[in-house]
Amino acid sequence: MSNAARSITVFGIYLAVFGVLFFFIPNSILPLLGFAATTEPWIRLTGLLTAILGIYFLYSVRNSDVVFYRATIYARLIFFAGVTTLVILGWASPLLVLFGMVDLAGAAWTWWALGSEKGK
């Protein structure tokens, strides 16, 4: 497995696990991030979509879809910028930036891995 594929696999597992957790037990996680527990369905829907994204990541590795790997770099940078904006505007807990930082680190890993594999 290439380093780029490994970065996508790790991130896909991260998305799938957190997606499932937010779908089934959101109120165990939300307070840890500075959010109130909720009975609204939106957090569970977000968890479901996150888990589905994780499946896309994992499926892309099975097919060595380097174009998808590159696309995830931009998407994860946008996510980081988005959650950072929410925090700066005071609309979200600063702890939410932790999720953004995971995306930022994952994007950097994938970018670096694709760059280093290009010369091989």
Secondary structure, 3 states (H helix, E strand, C coil): CCHHHHHHHHHHHHHHHHHHHHHHCHHHHHHHHCCCCCCCCHHHHHHHHHHHHHHHHHHHHHCCCHHHHHHHHHHHHHHHHHHHHHHHCCCCCHHHHHHHHHHHHHHHHHHHHHHHHHCC
